[in-house]
């Protein structure tokens, strides 16, 4: 049997993100630009992400790619 932790809904995930990181996400798709992943990574590994370089309002593919490159560098 699989644990119930595998079946957490979108609403619960959004609620956790919004309360833990003081965000105001309305839907999971708001995480697509990579900024939330960078914030979570920096919370887990303090100082691993230069938060001043994060593009919070990334809308285009090149802007989002810049965020994901920062994420990749943090994991390297």
C-alpha positions in Angstrom: 0.0 0.0 0.0 1.2 3.5 -0.8 1.3 6.1 1.9 -1.3 8.9 1.9 1.5 11.4 1.6 1.7 10.4 -2.1 -1.9 11.7 -2.6 -1.6 15.3 -1.3 -3.8 17.6 -3.3 -2.9 20.9 -5.0 -4.7 22.9 -2.5 -2.7 21.4 0.4 0.6 22.0 -1.4 -0.3 25.6 -2.2 -1.4 26.2 1.4 1.9 24.8 2.7 3.9 26.9 0.3 2.0 30.1 1.0 2.2 29.7 4.8 5.8 28.5 4.9 7.3 31.0 2.5 4.9 33.9 3.0 3.7 33.7 -0.6 0.4 34.3 -2.3 0.3 31.6 -5.0 -3.1 31.0 -6.5 -2.4 27.9 -8.5 0.4 25.4 -9.0 1.2 26.9 -12.4 2.4 30.0 -10.7 5.6 28.0 -9.8 6.6 27.5 -13.5 9.1 30.3 -13.6 11.5 28.5 -11.1 11.5 31.3 -8.5 9.7 29.2 -5.9 12.1 26.3 -6.4 15.0 28.7 -5.9 13.4 30.0 -2.6 12.9 26.4 -1.3 16.4 25.5 -2.2 17.8 28.5 -0.5 15.7 27.7 2.6 17.1 24.1 2.7 20.7 25.2 1.8 21.2 28.7 3.1 23.4 30.8 0.9 23.3 28.4 -2.0 21.3 30.7 -4.2 22.1 34.4 -4.9 18.5 35.6 -4.2 19.3 39.0 -5.7 19.6 37.4 -9.1 16.2 35.6 -9.0 13.8 36.9 -11.6 10.5 36.8 -9.6 8.4 38.1 -12.5 9.9 35.9 -15.2 7.3 35.5 -18.0 9.3 34.5 -21.1 11.3 31.3 -21.7 14.7 33.0 -21.6 13.9 34.7 -18.2 12.7 31.3 -16.8 15.8 29.6 -18.1 17.9 32.1 -16.2 16.1 31.0 -13.0 16.6 27.3 -13.8 20.3 27.9 -14.5 20.6 29.5 -11.0 18.9 26.4 -9.6 21.3 24.1 -11.5 24.3 26.1 -10.2 23.0 25.8 -6.6 22.9 22.0 -7.0 26.4 21.8 -8.5 
